Amino acid sequence: MSQIQRCKNEFIKREGENKYSGTKREFQSSSNEKVMGPGYTYQIDATVADIYLLSESIKGNIIGRPVVYAVIDVFSRMVVGIYVGLEGPSWIGVMMALDNVVQDKVEFCADYGIDISEEEWPHSYLPMKIVADRGEFEGYNVHNLINNLHVQILNTPPYRGDLKGIVERKFLTVNTKIKETTPGAVIKDFKERGDKP
């Protein structure tokens, strides 16, 4: 047995297979592998934003933390769809994010008082493949997406956020900017996913 294999086995015994797969395993490919071009593969994920929101109607009333969905084109790294809501991660949130993918972005931004040109955020279309992390992309609802719109769904295994690292990195970047500039930002403790409370 090689030194590398012994180190791997020792780490797995100490920390577990999930931690090894998520943080220590060797790279065997990249996100761009087998991506033909823009619009071929999108990565989608949801996260609870690291900020508390206040009610507009009842001053000082905290209404919770928003759930942010992001859809990113793997080839270009462009955000092609987004949805922010207060309901937990759900199929409705996924559908709203995918609806935003095909929505005219000039009109979308105009709804929020932002003027952009078509070149700044081009109109997008549904891809050939969507990489997701199971959650909302399992069960009966996803079969309609596959059968009616002919989109292939590639679900990652549990604890393998690295397999959709582009969208995961975008969340980290956005949350970092929020923490630096916005009151109400959440400063998390240093526990990792899967740690005991």
Contact map, one row per residue, 1 for C-alpha under 8 A:
11101100000000000000000000000000000000000000000000000000000000000000000000000000000000000000000000000000000000000000000000000000000000000000000000000000000000000000000000000000000000000000000000000
11111100000000000000000000000000000000000000000000000000000000000000000000000000000000000000000000000000000000000000000000000000000000000000000000000000000000000000000000000000000000000000000000000
11111110000000000000000000000000000000000000000000000000000000000000000000000000000000000000000000000000000000000000000000000000000000000000000000000000000000000000000000000000000000000000000000000
01111111000000000000000000000000000000000000000000000000000000000000000000000000000000000000000000000000000000000000000000000000000000000000000000000000000000000000000000000000000000000000000000000
11111111100000000000000000000000000000000000000000000000000000000000000000000000000000000000000000000000000000000000000000000000000000000000000000000000000000000000000000000000000000000000000000000
11111111110000000000000000000000000000000000000000000000000000000000000000000000000000000000000000000000000000000000000000000000000000000000000000000000000000000000000000000000000000000000000000000
00111111111000000000000000000000000000000000000000000000000000000000000000000000000000000000000000000000000000000000000000000000000000000000000000000000000000000000000000000000000000000000000000000
00011111111100000000000000000000000000000000000000000000000000000000000000000000000000000000000000000000000000000000000000000000000000000000000000000000000000000000000000000000000000000000000000000
00001111111110000000000000000000000000000000000000000000000000000000000000000000000000000000000000000000000000000000000000000000000000000000000000000000000000000000000000000000000000000000000000000
00000111111111000000000000000000000000000000000000000000000000000000000000000000000000000000000000000000000000000000000000000000000000000000000000000000000000000000000000000000000000000000000000000
00000011111111110001000000000000000000000000000000000000000000000000000000000000000000000000000000000000000000000000000000000000000000000000000000000000000000000000000000000000000000000000000000000
00000001111111111011000000000000000000000000000000000000000000000000000000000000000000000000000000000000000000000000000000000000000000000000000000000000000000000000000000000000000000000000000000000
00000000111111111000000000000000000000000000000000000000000000000000000000000000000000000000000000000000000000000000000000000000000000000000000000000000000000000000000000000000000000000000000000000
00000000011111110000000000000000000000000000000000000000000000000000000000000000000000000000000000000000000000000000000000000000000000000000000000000000000000000000000000000000000000000000000000000
00000000001111111011000000000000000000000000000000000000000000000000000000000000000000000000000000000000000000000000000000000000000000000000000000000000000000000000000000000000000000000000000000000
00000000001111111111000000000000000000000000000000000000000000000000000000000000000000000000000000000000000000000000000000000000000000000000000000000000000000000000000000000000000000000000000000000
00000000000110111111100000000000000000000000000000000000000000000000000000000000000000000000000000000000000000000000000000000000000000000000000000000000000000000000000000000000000000000000000000000
00000000000000011111110000000000000000000000000000000000000000000000000000000000000000000000000000000000000000000000000000000000000000000000000000000000000000100000000000000000000000000000000000000
00000000000100111111111100000000000000000000000000000000000000000000000000000000000000000000000000000000000000000000000000000000000000000000000000000000000000100000000000000000000000000000000000000
00000000001100111111111110000000000000000000000000000000000000000000000000000000000000000000000000000000000000000000000000000000000000000000000000000000000000000000000000000000000000000000000000000
00000000000000001111111110000000000000000000000000000000000000000000000000000000000000000000000000000000000000000000000000000000000000000000000000000000000000110000000000000000000000000000000000000
00000000000000000111111110000000000000000000000000000000000000000000000000000000000000000000000000000000000000000000000000000000000000000000000000000000000000111100000000000000000000000000000000000
00000000000000000011111110000000000000000000000000000000000000000000000000000000000000000000000000000000000000000000000000000000000000000000000000000000000000000000000000000000000000000000000000000
00000000000000000011111111000000000000000000000000000000000000000000000000000000000000000000000000000000000000000000000000000000000000000000000000000000000000000000000000000000000000000000000000000
00000000000000000001111111100000000000000000000000000000000000000000000000000000000000000000000000000000000000000000000000000000000000000000000000000000000000000000000000000000000000000000000000000
00000000000000000000000111110000000000000000000000000000000000000000000000000000000000000000000000000000000000000000000000000000000000000000000000000000000000000000000000000000000000000000000000000
00000000000000000000000011111100000000000000000000000000000000000000000000000000000000000000000000000000000000000000000000000000000000000000000000000000000000000000000000000000000000000000000000000
00000000000000000000000001111100000000000000000000000000000000000000000000000000000000000000000000000000000000000000000000000000000000000000000000000000000000000000000000000000000000000000000000000
00000000000000000000000000111110100000000000000000000000000000000000000000000000000000000000000000000000000000000000000000000000000000000000000000000000000000000000000000000000000000000000000000000
00000000000000000000000000111111100000000000000000000000000000000000000000000000000000000000000000000000000000000000000000000000000000000000000000000000000000000000000000000000000000000000000000000
00000000000000000000000000001111100000000000000000000000000000000000000001000000000000000000000000000000000000000000000000000000000000000000000000000000000000000011110000000000000000000000000000000
00000000000000000000000000000111111000000000000000000000000000000000000001100000000000000000000000000000000000000000000000000000000000000000000000000000000000000000000000000000000000000000000000000
00000000000000000000000000001111111000000000000000000000000000000000000000000000000000000000000000000000000000000000000000000000000000000000000000000000000000000000000000000000000000000000000000000
00000000000000000000000000000001111100000000000000000000000000000000000000000000000000000000000000000000000000000000000000000000000000000000000000000000000000000000000000000000000000000000000000000
00000000000000000000000000000001111110011000000000000000000000000000000001100000000000000000000000000000000000000000000000000000000000000000000000000000000000000000000000000000000000000000000000000
00000000000000000000000000000000011111010000000000000000000000000000000000100000000000000000000000000000000000000000000000000000000000000000000000000000000000000000000000000000000000000000000000000
00000000000000000000000000000000001111110000000000000000000000000000000000100000000000000000000000000000000000000000000000000000000000000000000000000000000000000000000000000000000000000000000000000
00000000000000000000000000000000000111111000000000000000000000000000000011110000000000000000000000000000000000000000000000000000000000000000000000000000000000000000000000000000000000000000000000000
00000000000000000000000000000000000011111100000000000000000000000000000011100000000000000000000000000000000000000000000000011111000000000000000000000000000000000000000000000000000000000000000000000
00000000000000000000000000000000001111111100000000000000000000000000000011100000000000000000000000000000000000000000000000000011100000000000000000000000000000000000000000000000000000000000000000000
00000000000000000000000000000000001001111110000000000000000000000000000011100000000000000000000000000000000000000000000000000011111000000000000000000000000000000000000000000000000000000000000000000
00000000000000000000000000000000000000111111000000000000000000000000001111000000000000000000000000000000000000000000000000000010111000000000000000000000000000000000000000000000000000000000000000000
00000000000000000000000000000000000000001111100000000000000000000000001111000000000000000000000000000000000000000000000000000000011100000000000000000000000000000001011000000000000000000000000000000
00000000000000000000000000000000000000000111110000000000000000000000111100000000000000000000000000000000000000000000000000000000011100000000000000000000000000000000001000000000000000000000000000000
00000000000000000000000000000000000000000011111000000000000000000000111000000000000000000000000000000000000000000000000000000000000110000000000000000000000000000000001100000000000000000000000000000
00000000000000000000000000000000000000000001111100000000000000000011110000000000000000001000000000000000000000000000000000000000000000000000000000000000000000000000000000000000000000000000000000000
00000000000000000000000000000000000000000000111110000000000000000011100000000000000000001000000000000000000000000000000000000000000000000000000000000000000000000000000000100000000000000000000000000
00000000000000000000000000000000000000000000011111000000000000001111000000000000000000000000000000000000000000000000000000000000000000000000000000000000000000000000000000000000000000000000000000000
00000000000000000000000000000000000000000000001111100000000000001111000000000000000000000000000000000000000000000000000000000000000000000000000000000000000000000000000000000010000000000000000000000
00000000000000000000000000000000000000000000000111110000000000001000000000000000000000000000000000000000000000000000000000000000000000000000000000000000000000000000000000000010011000001110000000000
00000000000000000000000000000000000000000000000011111000000000001100000000000000000000000000000000000000000000000000000000000000000000000000000000000000000000000000000000000000011000011100000000000
00000000000000000000000000000000000000000000000001111100000001111100000000000000000000000000000000000000000000000000000000000000000000000000000000000000000000000000000000000000000000011100000000000
00000000000000000000000000000000000000000000000000111110000001111100000000000000000000000000000000000000000000000000000000000000000000000000000000000000000000000000000000000000000000010000000000000
00000000000000000000000000000000000000000000000000011111001111110000000000000000000000000000000000000000000000000000000000000000000000000000000000000000000000000000000000000000000000000000000000000
00000000000000000000000000000000000000000000000000001111111111100000000000000000000000000000000000000000000000000000000000000000000000000000000000000000000000000000000000000000000000000000000000000
00000000000000000000000000000000000000000000000000000111111000000000000000000000000000000000000000000000000000000000000000000000000000000000000000000000000000000000000000000000000000000000000000000
00000000000000000000000000000000000000000000000000000011111000000000000000000000000000000000000000000000000000000000000000000000000000000000000000000000000000000000000000000000000000000000000000000
00000000000000000000000000000000000000000000000000000011111110000000000000000000000000000000000000000000000000000000000000000000000000000000000000000000000000000000000000000000000000000000000000000
00000000000000000000000000000000000000000000000000000111111110000000000000000000000000000000000000000000000000000000000000000000000000000000000000000000000000000000000000000000000000000000000000000
00000000000000000000000000000000000000000000000000000110011111000000000000000000000000000000000000000000000000000000000000000000000000000000000000000000000000000000000000000000000000000000000000000
00000000000000000000000000000000000000000000000000000110011111100000000000000000000000000000000000000000000000000000000000000000000000000000000000000000000000000000000000000000000000000000000000000
00000000000000000000000000000000000000000000000000011110000111110000000000000000000000000000000000000000000000000000000000000000000000000000000000000000000000000000000000000000000000000000000000000
00000000000000000000000000000000000000000000000000011110000011111000000000000000000000000000000000000000000000000000000000000000000000000000000000000000000000000000000000000000000000000000000000000
00000000000000000000000000000000000000000000000000011100000001111100000000000000000001000000000000000000000000000000000000000000000000000000000000000000000000000000000000000000000000000000000000000
00000000000000000000000000000000000000000000000111111000000000111110000000000000000001000000000000000000000000000000000000000000000000000000000000000000000000000000000000000000000000000000000000000
00000000000000000000000000000000000000000000000110111000000000011111000000000000000111100000000000000000000000000000000000000000000000000000000000000000000000000000000000000000000000000000000000000
00000000000000000000000000000000000000000000011110000000000000001111100000000000000111111000000000000000000000000000000000000000000000000000000000000000000000000000000000000000000000000000000000000
00000000000000000000000000000000000000000000011110000000000000000111110000000000011110000000000000000000000000000000000000000000000000000000000000000000000000000000000000000000000000000000000000000
00000000000000000000000000000000000000000001111000000000000000000011111000000000011100000000110010000000000000000000000000000000000000000000000000000000000000000000000000000000000000000000000000000
00000000000000000000000000000000000000000001110000000000000000000001111100000011111000000000000010000000000000000000000000000000000000000000000000000000000000000000001000000000000000000000000000000
00000000000000000000000000000000000000000111100000000000000000000000111110000011110000000000000011001000000000000000000000000000000000000000000000000000000000000000001000000000000000000000000000000
00000000000000000000000000000000000000000111000000000000000000000000011111001111100000000000000000000000000000000000000000000000000000000000000000000000000000000000011000000000000000000000000000000
00000000000000000000000000000000000001111110000000000000000000000000001111111111000000000000000000000000000000000000000000000000000000000000000000000000000000000000000000000000000000000000000000000
00000000000000000000000000000011001001111110000000000000000000000000000111111100000000000000000000000000000000000000000000000000000000000000000000000000000000000000010000000000000000000000000000000
00000000000000000000000000000001001111111000000000000000000000000000000011111000000000000000000000000000000000000000000000000000000000000000000000000000000000000000000000000000000000000000000000000
00000000000000000000000000000000000001000000000000000000000000000000000011111100000000000000000000000000000000000000000000000000000000000000000000000000000000000000000000000000000000000000000000000
00000000000000000000000000000000000000000000000000000000000000000000000111111110000000000000000000000000000000000000000000000000000000000000000000000000000000000000010000000000000000000000000000000
00000000000000000000000000000000000000000000000000000000000000000000000111011111000000000000000000000000000000000000000000000000000000000000000000000000000000000000000000000000000000000000000000000
00000000000000000000000000000000000000000000000000000000000000000000011110001111110000000000000000000000000000000000000000000000000000000000000000000000000000000000000000000000000000000000000000000
00000000000000000000000000000000000000000000000000000000000000000000011110000111110000000000000000011000000000000000000000010000000000000000000000000000000000000000000000000000000000000000000000000
00000000000000000000000000000000000000000000000000000000000000000000011100000011111000000000000011111100000000000000000000000000000000000000000000000000000000000000000000000000000000000000000000000
00000000000000000000000000000000000000000000000000000000000000000001111000000011111100000000000111011000000000000000000000000000000000000000000000000000000000000000000000000000000000000000000000000
00000000000000000000000000000000000000000000000000000000000000000001110000000000111110000000100110010000000000000000000000000000000000000000000000000000000000000000000000000000000000000000000000000
00000000000000000000000000000000000000000000000000000000000000000111100000000000011111000000000000000000000000000000000000000000000000000000000000000000000000000000000000000000000000000000000000000
00000000000000000000000000000000000000000000000000000000000000000111000000000000001111110000100000000000000000000000000000000000000000000000000000000000000000000000000000000000000000000000000000000
00000000000000000000000000000000000000000000000000000000000000011110000000000000000111110000000000000000000000000000000000000000000000000000000000000000000000000000000000000000000000000000000000000
00000000000000000000000000000000000000000000000000000000000000000110000000000000000011111100100000000000000000000000000000000000000000000000000000000000000000000000000000000000000000000000000000000
00000000000000000000000000000000000000000000000000000000000000000010000000000000000011111100000000000000000000000000000000000000000000000000000000000000000000000000000000000000000000000000000000000
00000000000000000000000000000000000000000000011000000000000000000010000000000000000000111110110000000000000000000000000000000000000000010000000000000000000000000000000000000000000000000000000000000
00000000000000000000000000000000000000000000000000000000000000000000000000000000000000111111110000000000000000000000000000000000000000010000000000000000000000000000000000000000000000000000000000000
00000000000000000000000000000000000000000000000000000000000000000000000000000000000000001111111000000000000000000000000000000000000000011000100000000000000000000000000000000000000000000000000000000
00000000000000000000000000000000000000000000000000000000000000000000000000000000000000000111111100000000000000000000000000000000000000000000000000000000000000000000000000000000000000000000000000000
00000000000000000000000000000000000000000000000000000000000000000000100000000000001010101111111110000000000000000000000000000000000000000000000000000000000000000000000000000000000000000000000000000
00000000000000000000000000000000000000000000000000000000000000000000100000000000000000001111111111000000000000000000000000000000000000010000000000000000000000000000000000000000000000000000000000000
00000000000000000000000000000000000000000000000000000000000000000000000000000000000000000011111111100000000000000000000000000000000000000000000000000000000000000000000000000000000000000000000000000
00000000000000000000000000000000000000000000000000000000000000000000000000000000011000000001111111110000000000000000000000000000000000000000000000000000000000000000000000000000000000000000000000000
00000000000000000000000000000000000000000000000000000000000000000000111000000000111000000000111111111000000000000000000000000000000000000000000000000000000000000000000000000000000000000000000000000
00000000000000000000000000000000000000000000000000000000000000000000001000000000110000000000011111111100000000000000000000000100000000000000000000000000000000000000000000000000000000000000000000000
00000000000000000000000000000000000000000000000000000000000000000000000000000000100000000000001111111110000000000000000000000000000000000000000000000000000000000000000000000000000000000000000000000
00000000000000000000000000000000000000000000000000000000000000000000000000000001111000000000000111111111000000000000000000000000000000000000000000000000000000000000000000000000000000000000000000000
00000000000000000000000000000000000000000000000000000000000000000000001000000001110000000000000011111110000000000000000000111100000000000000000000000000000000000000000000000000000000000000000000000
00000000000000000000000000000000000000000000000000000000000000000000000000000000100000000000000001111111000000000000000000111100000000000000000000000000000000000000000000000000000000000000000000000
00000000000000000000000000000000000000000000000000000000000000000000000000000000000000000000000000111111101100000000000000110000000000000000000000000000000000000000000000000000000000000000000000000
00000000000000000000000000000000000000000000000000000000000000000000000000000000000000000000000000010111111100000000000000110000000000000000000000000000000000000000000000000000000000000000000000000
00000000000000000000000000000000000000000000000000000000000000000000000000000000000000000000000000000011111110000000010011100000000000000000000000000000000000000000000000000000000000000000000000000
00000000000000000000000000000000000000000000000000000000000000000000000000000000000000000000000000000001111111000011110010000000000000000000000000000000000000000000000000000000000000000000000000000
00000000000000000000000000000000000000000000000000000000000000000000000000000000000000000000000000000011111111100000000000000000000000000000000000000000000000000000000000000000000000000000000000000
00000000000000000000000000000000000000000000000000000000000000000000000000000000000000000000000000000011111111110000000000000000000000000000000000000000000000000000000000000000000000000000000000000
00000000000000000000000000000000000000000000000000000000000000000000000000000000000000000000000000000000111111111111000000000000000000000000000000000000000000000000000000000000000000000000000000000
00000000000000000000000000000000000000000000000000000000000000000000000000000000000000000000000000000000011111111111000000000000000000000000000000000000000000000000000000000000000000000000000000000
00000000000000000000000000000000000000000000000000000000000000000000000000000000000000000000000000000000001111111100000000000000000000000000000000000000000000000000000000000000000000000000000000000
00000000000000000000000000000000000000000000000000000000000000000000000000000000000000000000000000000000000111111100000000000000000000000000000000000000000000000000000000000000000000000000000000000
00000000000000000000000000000000000000000000000000000000000000000000000000000000000000000000000000000000000011111110000000000000000000000000000000000000000000000000000000000000000000000000000000000
00000000000000000000000000000000000000000000000000000000000000000000000000000000000000000000000000000000000011111111000000000000000000000000000000000000000000000000000000000000000000000000000000000
00000000000000000000000000000000000000000000000000000000000000000000000000000000000000000000000000000000010011001111100000000000000000000000000000000000000000000000000000000000000000000000000000000
00000000000000000000000000000000000000000000000000000000000000000000000000000000000000000000000000000000010011000111110110000000000000000000000000000000000000000000000000000000000000000000000000000
00000000000000000000000000000000000000000000000000000000000000000000000000000000000000000000000000000000010000000011111110000000000000000000000000000000000000000000000000000000000000000000000000000
00000000000000000000000000000000000000000000000000000000000000000000000000000000000000000000000000000000110000000001111111100000000000000000000000000000000000000000000000000000000000000000000000000
00000000000000000000000000000000000000000000000000000000000000000000000000000000000000000000000000000000000000000000111111000000000000000000000000000000000000000000000000000000000000000000000000000
00000000000000000000000000000000000000000000000000000000000000000000000000000000000000000000000000000000000000000001111111000000000000000000000000000000000000000000000000000000000000000000000000000
00000000000000000000000000000000000000000000000000000000000000000000000000000000000000000000000000000000110000000001111111100000000000000000000000000000000000000000000000000000000000000000000000000
00000000000000000000000000000000000000000000000000000000000000000000000000000000000000000000000000000000100000000000011111110000000000000000000000000000000000000000000000000000000000000000000000000
00000000000000000000000000000000000000000000000000000000000000000000000000000000000000000000000000001111100000000000010011111000000000000000000000000000000000000000000000000000000000000000000000000
00000000000000000000000000000000000000100000000000000000000000000000000000000001000000000000000000001111000000000000000001111100000000000000000000000000000000000000000000000000000000000000000000000
00000000000000000000000000000000000000100000000000000000000000000000000000000000000000000000000000001100000000000000000000111110000000000000000000000000000000000000000000000000000000000000000000000
00000000000000000000000000000000000000100000000000000000000000000000000000000000000000000000000001001100000000000000000000011111000000000000000000000010000000000000000000000000000000000000000000000
00000000000000000000000000000000000000111100000000000000000000000000000000000000000000000000000000000000000000000000000000001111110000000000000000000010000000000000000000000000000000000000000000000
00000000000000000000000000000000000000111000000000000000000000000000000000000000000000000000000000000000000000000000000000000111110000000000000000000111000000000000000000000000000000000000000000000
00000000000000000000000000000000000000011100000000000000000000000000000000000000000000000000000000000000000000000000000000000011111000000000000000000011110000000000000000000000000000000000000000000
00000000000000000000000000000000000000001111000000000000000000000000000000000000000000000000000000000000000000000000000000000011111100000000000000000011110000000000000000000000000000000000000000000
00000000000000000000000000000000000000001111000000000000000000000000000000000000000000000000000000000000000000000000000000000000111110000000000000000000111100000001000000000000000000000000000000000
00000000000000000000000000000000000000000011100000000000000000000000000000000000000000000000000000000000000000000000000000000000011111001000000000000000111100000001000000000000000000000000000000000
00000000000000000000000000000000000000000000100000000000000000000000000000000000000000000000000000000000000000000000000000000000001111111000000000000000001111001000000000000000000000000000000000000
00000000000000000000000000000000000000000000000000000000000000000000000000000000000000000000000000000000000000000000000000000000000111111100000000000000001110000000000000000000000000000000000000000
00000000000000000000000000000000000000000000000000000000000000000000000000000000000000000000000000000000000000000000000000000000000011111100000000000000000000000000000000000000000000000000000000000
00000000000000000000000000000000000000000000000000000000000000000000000000000000000000001110010000000000000000000000000000000000000011111110000000000000000000000000000000000000000000000000000000000
00000000000000000000000000000000000000000000000000000000000000000000000000000000000000000010000000000000000000000000000000000000000111111110110000000000101000000000000000000000000000000000000000000
00000000000000000000000000000000000000000000000000000000000000000000000000000000000000000000000000000000000000000000000000000000000001111111110000000000000000000000000000000000000000000000000000000
00000000000000000000000000000000000000000000000000000000000000000000000000000000000000000000000000000000000000000000000000000000000000011111111000000000000000000000000000000000000000000000000000000
00000000000000000000000000000000000000000000000000000000000000000000000000000000000000000000000000000000000000000000000000000000000000000111111100000000000000000000000000000000000000000000000000000
00000000000000000000000000000000000000000000000000000000000000000000000000000000000000000010000000000000000000000000000000000000000000001111111110000000000000000000000000000000000000000000000000000
00000000000000000000000000000000000000000000000000000000000000000000000000000000000000000000000000000000000000000000000000000000000000001111111111000000000000000000000000000000000000000000000000000
00000000000000000000000000000000000000000000000000000000000000000000000000000000000000000000000000000000000000000000000000000000000000000011111111100000000000000000000000000000000000000000000000000
00000000000000000000000000000000000000000000000000000000000000000000000000000000000000000000000000000000000000000000000000000000000000000001111111111000000000000000000000000000000000000000000000000
00000000000000000000000000000000000000000000000000000000000000000000000000000000000000000000000000000000000000000000000000000000000000000000111111111110000000000000000000000000000000000000000000000
00000000000000000000000000000000000000000000000000000000000000000000000000000000000000000000000000000000000000000000000000000000000000000000011111111111100000000000000000000000000000000000000000000
00000000000000000000000000000000000000000000000000000000000000000000000000000000000000000000000000000000000000000000000000000000000000000000001111111110000000000000000000000000000000000000000000000
00000000000000000000000000000000000000000000000000000000000000000000000000000000000000000000000000000000000000000000000000000000000000000000000111111100000000000000000000000000000000000000000000000
00000000000000000000000000000000000000000000000000000000000000000000000000000000000000000000000000000000000000000000000000000000000000000000000111111110000000000000000000000000000000000000000000000
00000000000000000000000000000000000000000000000000000000000000000000000000000000000000000000000000000000000000000000000000000001000000000000000011111111000000000000000000000000000000000000000000000
00000000000000000000000000000000000000000000000000000000000000000000000000000000000000000000000000000000000000000000000000000111110000000000000011101111100000000000000000000000000000000000000000000
00000000000000000000000000000000000000000000000000000000000000000000000000000000000000000000000000000000000000000000000000000001110000000000000001000111110000000000000000000000000000000000000000000
00000000000000000000000000000000000000000000000000000000000000000000000000000000000000000000000000000000000000000000000000000000111100001000000001000011111000000000000000000000000000000000000000000
00000000000000000000000000000000000000000000000000000000000000000000000000000000000000000000000000000000000000000000000000000000111100000000000000000001111100000000000000000000000000000000000000000
00000000000000000000000000000000000000000000000000000000000000000000000000000000000000000000000000000000000000000000000000000000001111001000000000000000111110000000000000000000000000000000000000000
00000000000000000000000000000000000000000000000000000000000000000000000000000000000000000000000000000000000000000000000000000000001111000000000000000000011111011011000000000000000000000000000000000
00000000000000000000000000000000000000000000000000000000000000000000000000000000000000000000000000000000000000000000000000000000000011000000000000000000001111110000000000000000000000000000000000000
00000000000000000000000000000000000000000000000000000000000000000000000000000000000000000000000000000000000000000000000000000000000010000000000000000000000111111000000000000000000000000000000000000
00000000000000000110110000000000000000000000000000000000000000000000000000000000000000000000000000000000000000000000000000000000000000000000000000000000000011111000000000000000000000000000000000000
00000000000000000000110000000000000000000000000000000000000000000000000000000000000000000000000000000000000000000000000000000000000000000000000000000000000111111111000000000000000000000000000000000
00000000000000000000010000000000000000000000000000000000000000000000000000000000000000000000000000000000000000000000000000000000000010000000000000000000000101111111100100000000000000000000000000000
00000000000000000000010000000000000000000000000000000000000000000000000000000000000000000000000000000000000000000000000000000000000000000000000000000000000000011111100100000000000000000000000000000
00000000000000000000000000000010000000000000000000000000000000000000000000000000000000000000000000000000000000000000000000000000000000000000000000000000000100011111100000000000000000000000000000000
00000000000000000000000000000010000000000010000000000000000000000000000000000000000000000000000000000000000000000000000000000000001100000000000000000000000100011111111100000000000000000000000000000
00000000000000000000000000000010000000000000000000000000000000000000000000000000000000000000000000000000000000000000000000000000000000000000000000000000000000001111111110000000000000000000000000000
00000000000000000000000000000010000000000010000000000000000000000000000101001000000000000000000000000000000000000000000000000000000000000000000000000000000000000001111111000000000000000000000000000
00000000000000000000000000000000000000000011100000000000000000000000011100000000000000000000000000000000000000000000000000000000000000000000000000000000000000000001111111100000000000000000000000000
00000000000000000000000000000000000000000000100000000000000000000000000000000000000000000000000000000000000000000000000000000000000000000000000000000000000000001101111111110000000000000000000000000
00000000000000000000000000000000000000000000000000000000000000000000000000000000000000000000000000000000000000000000000000000000000000000000000000000000000000000000111111111000000000000000000000000
00000000000000000000000000000000000000000000000000000000000000000000000000000000000000000000000000000000000000000000000000000000000000000000000000000000000000000000011111111100000000000000000000000
00000000000000000000000000000000000000000000001000000000000000000000000000000000000000000000000000000000000000000000000000000000000000000000000000000000000000000000001111111110000000000000000000000
00000000000000000000000000000000000000000000000000000000000000000000000000000000000000000000000000000000000000000000000000000000000000000000000000000000000000000000000111111111000000000000000000000
00000000000000000000000000000000000000000000000000000000000000000000000000000000000000000000000000000000000000000000000000000000000000000000000000000000000000000000000011111111100000000000000000000
00000000000000000000000000000000000000000000000000000000000000000000000000000000000000000000000000000000000000000000000000000000000000000000000000000000000000000000000001111111110000000000000000000
00000000000000000000000000000000000000000000000011000000000000000000000000000000000000000000000000000000000000000000000000000000000000000000000000000000000000000000000000111111111000000000000000000
00000000000000000000000000000000000000000000000000000000000000000000000000000000000000000000000000000000000000000000000000000000000000000000000000000000000000000000000000011111111100000000000000000
00000000000000000000000000000000000000000000000000000000000000000000000000000000000000000000000000000000000000000000000000000000000000000000000000000000000000000000000000001111111110000000000000000
00000000000000000000000000000000000000000000000001100000000000000000000000000000000000000000000000000000000000000000000000000000000000000000000000000000000000000000000000000111111111001000000000000
00000000000000000000000000000000000000000000000001100000000000000000000000000000000000000000000000000000000000000000000000000000000000000000000000000000000000000000000000000011111111101110000000000
00000000000000000000000000000000000000000000000000000000000000000000000000000000000000000000000000000000000000000000000000000000000000000000000000000000000000000000000000000001111111000000000000000
00000000000000000000000000000000000000000000000000000000000000000000000000000000000000000000000000000000000000000000000000000000000000000000000000000000000000000000000000000000111111100000000000000
00000000000000000000000000000000000000000000000000000000000000000000000000000000000000000000000000000000000000000000000000000000000000000000000000000000000000000000000000000000011111111000000000000
00000000000000000000000000000000000000000000000000000000000000000000000000000000000000000000000000000000000000000000000000000000000000000000000000000000000000000000000000000000001011111000000000000
00000000000000000000000000000000000000000000000000111000000000000000000000000000000000000000000000000000000000000000000000000000000000000000000000000000000000000000000000000000000001111100000000000
00000000000000000000000000000000000000000000000001110000000000000000000000000000000000000000000000000000000000000000000000000000000000000000000000000000000000000000000000000000011001111110000000000
00000000000000000000000000000000000000000000000001110000000000000000000000000000000000000000000000000000000000000000000000000000000000000000000000000000000000000000000000000000001000011111000000000
00000000000000000000000000000000000000000000000001000000000000000000000000000000000000000000000000000000000000000000000000000000000000000000000000000000000000000000000000000000001000001111100000000
00000000000000000000000000000000000000000000000000000000000000000000000000000000000000000000000000000000000000000000000000000000000000000000000000000000000000000000000000000000000000000111110000000
00000000000000000000000000000000000000000000000000000000000000000000000000000000000000000000000000000000000000000000000000000000000000000000000000000000000000000000000000000000000000000011111000000
00000000000000000000000000000000000000000000000000000000000000000000000000000000000000000000000000000000000000000000000000000000000000000000000000000000000000000000000000000000000000000001111100000
00000000000000000000000000000000000000000000000000000000000000000000000000000000000000000000000000000000000000000000000000000000000000000000000000000000000000000000000000000000000000000000111110100
00000000000000000000000000000000000000000000000000000000000000000000000000000000000000000000000000000000000000000000000000000000000000000000000000000000000000000000000000000000000000000000011111100
00000000000000000000000000000000000000000000000000000000000000000000000000000000000000000000000000000000000000000000000000000000000000000000000000000000000000000000000000000000000000000000001111100
00000000000000000000000000000000000000000000000000000000000000000000000000000000000000000000000000000000000000000000000000000000000000000000000000000000000000000000000000000000000000000000000111110
00000000000000000000000000000000000000000000000000000000000000000000000000000000000000000000000000000000000000000000000000000000000000000000000000000000000000000000000000000000000000000000001111111
00000000000000000000000000000000000000000000000000000000000000000000000000000000000000000000000000000000000000000000000000000000000000000000000000000000000000000000000000000000000000000000000001111
00000000000000000000000000000000000000000000000000000000000000000000000000000000000000000000000000000000000000000000000000000000000000000000000000000000000000000000000000000000000000000000000000111
